[in-house]
Amino acid sequence: MARLTQPLRPWRGAVLGVAGVYFLVPLLAAAVFTVDVPNQGFTLSSYTQIFAADGFTTALLLSLGLALTTVALALLLTVPAALAVRLSGSGRLRVVLETVCTLPLVVPPVALVAGIGTVLKWGPDHLSTTPLYATFVAVQNPDFPVVLILAYVVMALPFVYRSLDAGLRALDVRTLVEAARDLGASWPRAIFSVVLPNLRTALLNASFLALALVLGEFTVAQLLGFQPFAVWIVQASGSNAQLSVAVSLLSLVLTWVLLLVLTALARTRTRSHTLVRKNRKEAGA
């Protein structure tokens, strides 16, 4: 095995180097573009004026609110369904759930927006005399458009489900639940105290993927006429291209920092649980 792995090491370094150049060169070019202002030379004005830009704070807070709500709703839908399918042991239900959750990958965002727009236009015309009219108006509130959350949950389902499915495949959920039940735990306690802690990494990965999707999504929000962070960046580029690129780099850095924080938290909690289990075994011995 050693003879087979040694020739692969130079190729592995070469592939990583090419990938690094592919990703870093555009970022470096964008960074140079933001600090090299014509007739001024090197300046950080593009970054210092970000927080004072018109609409920046409102758009960012809106996107963060939409992202957190989308993550919560997506997990609330997928986690119970995935656990129920695993505990039932039904292969047919697993296929059905997997098909439903991956179906949004087949539907283009433009087609999804076209369908949502048709429903939003049809509702007020036919339901103006019913209590549902107020619902159609409320879900389109520009301050917090619920219709975007519904669309984002659908778009995030494939990524959330795949992350959860990978975590569930690494666990014997039925054995864990049966062991907890034999020890006197109720069903809710068995799920929240035994199963979910073992899915912490999968839940963090699913949350991050959904969060990144919402923060970077442009098509749906633009076509529906709302202005979250991604739409604001594009609109700001019309008046100040360097400011737009600076904001894009800042959002990318914030996303990376968030990923590192989530990864560090997952590793810290895993190490702490490992130490607790080790200490319990030593105390029992």
C-alpha positions in Angstrom: 0.0 0.0 0.0 2.9 2.4 0.7 4.2 1.9 -2.8 0.8 2.8 -4.2 0.3 5.9 -2.1 3.7 7.5 -2.6 3.4 8.3 -6.3 0.0 9.9 -5.6 1.5 12.6 -3.2 3.0 14.9 -5.9 -0.3 14.7 -7.9 -2.2 15.5 -4.8 -0.1 18.6 -4.2 -0.5 19.6 -7.8 -4.3 19.3 -7.8 -4.5 21.3 -4.5 -2.2 23.9 -6.0 -4.3 24.3 -9.2 -7.5 24.4 -7.1 -6.0 27.1 -4.9 -4.9 29.2 -7.8 -8.3 28.8 -9.4 -10.1 30.1 -6.3 -7.6 32.6 -5.0 -6.6 34.5 -8.2 -10.1 35.9 -8.8 -10.4 36.9 -5.1 -7.0 38.7 -5.2 -8.0 40.4 -8.4 -11.3 41.6 -6.8 -9.4 42.8 -3.7 -6.9 44.8 -5.8 -9.8 46.3 -7.8 -11.4 47.6 -4.5 -8.3 49.2 -3.2 -6.8 50.6 -6.4 -8.9 53.7 -7.3 -8.0 55.6 -10.4 -6.2 58.9 -9.7 -6.0 58.1 -6.0 -3.8 55.0 -5.8 -4.2 52.7 -2.8 -7.2 53.5 -0.6 -9.6 51.7 1.6 -12.5 54.1 0.9 -14.5 51.2 -0.7 -14.5 49.4 2.7 -14.9 52.4 5.0 -18.1 53.5 3.3 -19.8 50.1 3.3 -21.7 50.6 6.6 -22.7 54.1 5.6 -24.1 53.0 2.3 -27.8 53.6 1.8 -29.8 50.4 2.4 -26.8 48.2 3.5 -27.9 47.6 7.1 -31.5 47.0 6.1 -30.7 44.6 3.4 -28.2 42.7 5.5 -30.5 42.4 8.5 -33.3 41.2 6.2 -31.2 38.5 4.7 -30.0 37.3 8.1 -33.6 37.2 9.3 -34.7 35.3 6.3 -31.7 32.9 6.6 -32.3 32.1 10.2 -36.0 31.5 9.7 -35.3 29.4 6.6 -32.8 27.2 8.5 -35.3 26.7 11.4 -38.2 25.9 9.2 -36.1 23.5 6.9 -34.8 21.6 9.9 -38.3 21.5 11.5 -39.6 19.8 8.3 -36.7 17.5 7.5 -35.5 16.2 10.8 -38.7 14.7 12.1 -39.5 13.2 8.6 -36.0 11.7 8.3 -36.1 10.3 11.8 -39.5 8.8 11.3 -38.4 7.1 8.1 -35.3 5.7 9.8 -37.2 4.4 12.8 -39.9 2.8 10.6 -37.3 1.0 8.6 -39.5 1.3 5.5 -37.4 1.4 2.3 -40.4 2.7 0.3 -40.9 5.7 2.6 -37.2 6.5 2.3 -37.3 6.5 -1.4 -40.4 8.8 -1.4 -38.8 11.2 1.1 -35.6 11.3 -0.9 -37.4 12.0 -4.1 -39.5 14.8 -2.6 -36.5 16.4 -1.0 -34.3 16.2 -4.1 -37.0 17.3 -6.6 -36.2 21.0 -6.2 -32.9 20.4 -7.9 -34.8 19.5 -11.1 -37.0 22.6 -11.0 -35.1 25.8 -12.1 -35.5 28.8 -9.8 -37.0 30.8 -12.7 -39.8 28.2 -13.1 -40.3 28.2 -9.3 -40.6 32.0 -9.3 -43.0 31.9 -12.3 -45.3 29.6 -10.4 -45.1 31.6 -7.2 -45.8 34.8 -9.1 -48.8 33.3 -10.8 -50.3 32.2 -7.4 -49.6 35.6 -5.9 -51.4 37.4 -8.7 -54.3 34.9 -8.8 -55.0 35.1 -5.1 -55.9 38.8 -4.7 -58.1 38.7 -7.9 -60.2 35.7 -6.7 -60.0 36.0 -2.9 -60.4 39.7 -2.4 -63.7 39.1 -0.5 -62.4 36.3 1.7 -60.2 36.4 4.9 -57.4 34.8 2.8 -56.8 38.1 1.0 -55.0 39.5 4.1 -52.8 36.4 4.1 -51.7 37.1 0.5 -50.9 40.6 1.5 -49.0 39.6 4.7 -46.7 37.1 3.0 -45.6 39.8 0.5 -44.7 42.4 3.2 -41.4 44.0 2.0 -40.2 44.3 5.5 -40.2 40.6 6.0 -41.4 38.7 2.9 -42.6 35.3 4.1 -43.0 34.2 0.5 -39.3 34.3 0.1 -38.9 32.0 3.2 -41.3 29.5 1.6 -39.3 29.5 -1.6 -36.0 29.3 0.1 -37.1 26.3 2.2 -38.0 24.4 -1.0 -34.7 25.3 -2.6 -32.7 24.3 0.6 -34.4 20.9 1.0 -31.9 18.9 -1.1 -28.9 20.2 0.8 -30.5 19.9 4.2 -31.7 16.4 3.6 -28.4 15.2 2.1 -26.5 16.5 5.2 -29.0 14.8 7.6 -29.1 11.6 5.6 -25.3 11.4 5.8 -25.4 11.8 9.5 -28.2 9.3 9.9 -26.4 6.7 7.8 -23.5 6.8 10.3 -25.8 6.0 13.2 -27.9 3.1 14.2 -30.9 5.2 15.1 -33.3 2.4 16.0 -30.8 0.8 18.3 -30.1 4.1 20.1 -33.8 4.8 20.6 -34.6 1.3 21.7 -31.7 1.4 24.2 -32.9 4.7 25.6 -36.5 3.4 25.8 -35.3 0.3 27.7 -33.6 2.6 30.2 -36.9 4.4 30.9 -36.6 7.4 28.6 -39.7 8.7 26.9 -39.8 9.2 23.2 -39.1 12.9 23.3 -36.2 12.5 25.6 -34.8 9.6 23.6 -34.8 11.9 20.5 -33.5 15.1 22.1 -31.0 13.5 24.5 -29.7 10.6 22.5 -30.3 11.0 18.8 -30.0 14.7 18.1 -26.7 15.2 20.0 -25.2 12.5 17.7 -26.4 14.4 14.7 -24.8 17.7 15.8 -22.3 17.8 12.9 -24.9 16.9 10.4 -27.3 19.6 11.7 -24.5 22.2 11.6 -23.6 21.3 8.0 -27.3 21.5 7.0 -27.7 24.8 8.7 -24.6 26.3 7.1 -25.6 25.1 3.6 -29.1 26.6 4.0 -27.6 29.8 5.4 -25.2 30.2 2.5 -27.9 29.6 0.0 -30.2 32.3 1.4 -27.4 34.9 1.8 -26.3 34.4 -1.8 -29.6 33.9 -3.5 -30.5 36.5 -6.1 -32.9 35.2 -8.8 -36.0 34.5 -6.7 -35.8 37.8 -4.7 -35.1 39.9 -7.7 -38.0 38.5 -9.8 -40.4 38.8 -6.9 -39.4 42.4 -6.3 -37.7 42.2 -2.9 -34.4 43.5 -1.9 -32.3 41.3 0.4 -28.6 41.5 0.6 -27.7 39.8 -2.7 -30.1 42.0 -4.6 -28.8 45.1 -2.9 -25.2 44.3 -3.9 -26.2 44.1 -7.6 -28.2 47.3 -7.4 -25.3 49.1 -5.7 -22.9 48.0 -8.4 -24.7 50.3 -10.8 -23.6 53.4 -8.9 -20.4 52.2 -7.4 -18.8 49.0 -8.7 -15.9 49.1 -6.2 -18.3 49.3 -3.3 -20.3 46.4 -4.7 -17.1 44.2 -5.0 -16.0 45.2 -1.5 -19.3 44.2 0.0 -19.2 40.9 -1.9 -15.7 40.1 -0.5 -16.8 41.1 2.9 -19.8 38.8 2.7 -17.6 36.0 1.5 -15.2 36.5 4.4 -18.1 36.5 6.9 -19.4 33.3 5.4 -16.0 31.6 5.8 -15.6 32.9 9.4 -19.1 31.5 10.1 -18.1 28.1 8.7 -14.9 28.1 10.8 -16.8 29.0 13.9 -19.4 26.2 13.3 -16.6 23.7 12.6 -14.8 24.8 15.8 -17.9 24.5 17.9 -18.7 21.0 16.5 -15.1 19.8 17.2 -15.2 21.4 20.7 -18.4 19.7 21.6 -17.3 16.4 20.2 -14.0 16.5 22.2 -15.9 17.5 25.4 -18.3 14.6 25.0 -15.4 12.2 24.3 -13.6 13.4 27.5 -16.8 13.0 29.5 -17.3 9.5 28.3 -13.7 8.6 28.9 -13.9 10.0 32.5 -17.1 8.0 33.1 -15.5 4.8 31.9 -12.4 5.4 34.1 -14.6 6.2 37.1 -16.7 3.1 36.5 -13.6 0.9 36.2 
